[in-house]
Amino acid sequence: ASSHPEHTLHLSEAGQIAHMQAVAHAALTVIADRAKAYKRTPNAPWVAETESQAAERGKVLRSARKKLSQIRELEERRSGGAAMDRDQRLKLAAKLPIEAAVDLLENGGSLGDAMLLLSAVGRRERPAEEQGSAAEEAQPAVSTAQEKAAAPPPVT
């Protein structure tokens, strides 16, 4: 590990990143399982979004795009040699689930699935002294995602 503070991850930061990645992985697994189930039922009825659902989709998409834009700006600053603080490193670690959510929303995917992905990056964790291991912290979110996978896919 480097002696430079910007290159050192605090345990709580590493735990947050591990938690975020575990939840995002579980959410992606749920989404993939739903897509497979939907492909097995090719005659499933297509239901148009209501006006309020379309408005919510637009709101979530705008928010996710804004977060992606901020992440890209941080990446540019980091590649230029700027030191990143803890919150900035956490934001950079959130790129993959946010990109996946934007892709889902832009391509007609489930709003619920996109929100599940975004929930992986929307939380701030407790201070390090209150945290357990990253695996223990990720377990409730992984269990929730697995429960959602067992439920029938929502009609969007």
C-alpha positions as CSV (number, residue, x, y, z in Angstrom):
1,A,0.0,0.0,0.0
2,S,1.2,3.5,-0.8
3,S,2.0,5.9,2.0
4,H,0.1,8.7,0.2
5,P,-3.3,9.3,1.8
6,E,-5.1,9.5,-1.5
7,H,-4.0,5.9,-2.3
8,T,-5.0,4.4,1.0
9,L,-8.4,3.0,1.4
10,H,-9.9,3.2,4.9
11,L,-11.5,0.0,6.2
12,S,-14.9,1.7,6.1
13,E,-14.4,2.9,2.6
14,A,-13.2,-0.5,1.4
15,G,-16.3,-2.0,3.2
16,Q,-18.6,0.5,1.4
17,I,-17.1,-0.3,-1.9
18,A,-17.4,-4.1,-1.3
19,H,-21.0,-3.6,-0.2
20,M,-21.8,-1.5,-3.2
21,Q,-20.2,-4.1,-5.5
22,A,-22.0,-7.0,-3.8
23,V,-25.4,-5.4,-4.1
24,A,-24.8,-4.4,-7.7
25,H,-23.7,-7.9,-8.6
26,A,-26.8,-9.4,-6.9
27,A,-29.0,-6.9,-8.7
28,L,-27.4,-7.7,-12.1
29,T,-28.0,-11.4,-11.3
30,V,-31.7,-10.7,-10.6
31,I,-32.0,-8.7,-13.8
32,A,-30.4,-11.4,-15.9
33,D,-32.6,-14.1,-14.3
34,R,-35.7,-12.0,-15.1
35,A,-34.6,-11.5,-18.7
36,K,-34.1,-15.3,-19.1
37,A,-37.6,-15.9,-17.6
38,Y,-39.1,-13.4,-19.9
39,K,-37.4,-15.0,-23.0
40,R,-39.0,-18.3,-22.0
41,T,-42.5,-16.7,-22.2
42,P,-42.5,-15.1,-25.6
43,N,-46.2,-14.5,-25.7
44,A,-46.1,-12.4,-22.5
45,P,-48.3,-9.4,-22.9
46,W,-46.6,-6.0,-23.3
47,V,-48.1,-3.4,-21.0
48,A,-47.5,0.3,-21.8
49,E,-46.2,2.5,-19.1
50,T,-48.6,4.9,-17.5
51,E,-47.9,8.6,-17.7
52,S,-46.7,8.6,-14.1
53,Q,-44.4,5.6,-14.7
54,A,-42.9,7.3,-17.7
55,A,-42.4,10.5,-15.7
56,E,-40.7,8.5,-12.9
57,R,-38.5,6.7,-15.5
58,G,-37.5,10.1,-16.9
59,K,-36.7,11.5,-13.5
60,V,-34.6,8.5,-12.5
61,L,-32.8,8.5,-15.9
62,R,-31.9,12.2,-15.6
63,S,-30.6,11.6,-12.1
64,A,-28.5,8.6,-13.2
65,R,-27.1,10.5,-16.2
66,K,-26.1,13.4,-13.9
67,K,-24.3,11.0,-11.6
68,L,-22.5,9.5,-14.6
69,S,-21.5,12.9,-15.8
70,Q,-20.1,13.7,-12.4
71,I,-18.2,10.4,-12.4
72,R,-16.7,11.1,-15.8
73,E,-15.6,14.5,-14.6
74,L,-13.9,12.9,-11.6
75,E,-12.2,10.4,-13.9
76,E,-10.8,13.2,-16.0
77,R,-9.5,15.0,-12.9
78,R,-8.0,11.8,-11.5
79,S,-6.3,11.0,-14.8
80,G,-4.9,14.6,-14.7
81,G,-3.2,13.7,-11.3
82,A,-5.8,15.2,-8.9
83,A,-6.0,13.5,-5.5
84,M,-9.4,12.0,-4.7
85,D,-11.0,12.2,-1.3
86,R,-13.0,9.3,0.2
87,D,-16.4,10.4,-1.2
88,Q,-14.9,10.9,-4.7
89,R,-13.4,7.4,-4.6
90,L,-16.8,6.0,-3.6
91,K,-18.5,7.9,-6.4
92,L,-15.9,6.5,-8.9
93,A,-16.6,2.9,-7.6
94,A,-20.3,3.4,-8.3
95,K,-19.8,3.8,-12.1
96,L,-20.7,0.2,-13.2
97,P,-24.1,-0.1,-11.5
98,I,-25.0,3.5,-12.6
99,E,-24.0,2.7,-16.2
100,A,-26.1,-0.5,-16.1
101,A,-29.1,1.4,-14.8
102,V,-28.8,4.1,-17.5
103,D,-28.6,1.3,-20.1
104,L,-31.7,-0.4,-18.8
105,L,-33.7,2.8,-18.7
106,E,-32.6,3.9,-22.1
107,N,-33.5,0.6,-23.7
108,G,-36.9,0.0,-22.2
109,G,-35.7,-2.2,-19.3
110,S,-37.6,-2.4,-16.0
111,L,-37.7,0.8,-13.9
112,G,-37.7,-1.4,-10.8
113,D,-34.5,-3.2,-12.0
114,A,-32.8,0.1,-12.6
115,M,-33.8,1.4,-9.2
116,L,-32.5,-1.9,-7.6
117,L,-29.1,-1.2,-9.3
118,L,-29.1,2.5,-8.2
119,S,-30.0,1.4,-4.6
120,A,-26.6,-0.2,-4.5
121,V,-24.9,3.2,-4.8
122,G,-27.4,5.4,-3.0
123,R,-26.5,4.6,0.6
124,R,-23.8,6.0,2.9
125,E,-22.6,3.5,5.5
126,R,-21.9,3.8,9.2
127,P,-18.4,4.8,10.5
128,A,-15.7,2.1,10.5
129,E,-16.0,1.4,14.2
130,E,-19.6,0.4,13.8
131,Q,-19.1,-1.8,10.7
132,G,-18.7,-5.5,10.5
133,S,-17.0,-7.2,7.6
134,A,-17.9,-6.2,4.1
135,A,-19.5,-9.7,3.5
136,E,-21.7,-9.4,6.6
137,E,-22.8,-5.9,5.5
138,A,-23.6,-7.0,1.9
139,Q,-25.6,-10.1,3.0
140,P,-28.9,-8.3,3.7
141,A,-28.9,-6.6,0.4
142,V,-27.9,-9.8,-1.4
143,S,-30.7,-11.6,0.3
144,T,-33.2,-9.0,-0.7
145,A,-32.0,-9.1,-4.3
146,Q,-32.3,-12.9,-4.2
147,E,-35.9,-12.7,-2.8
148,K,-36.8,-10.3,-5.6
149,A,-35.3,-12.8,-8.1
150,A,-37.7,-15.5,-6.8
151,A,-40.7,-13.2,-7.2
152,P,-42.4,-12.9,-10.6
153,P,-41.1,-10.1,-12.8
154,P,-43.0,-6.8,-12.5
155,V,-45.0,-5.8,-15.5
156,T,-43.6,-2.6,-16.9
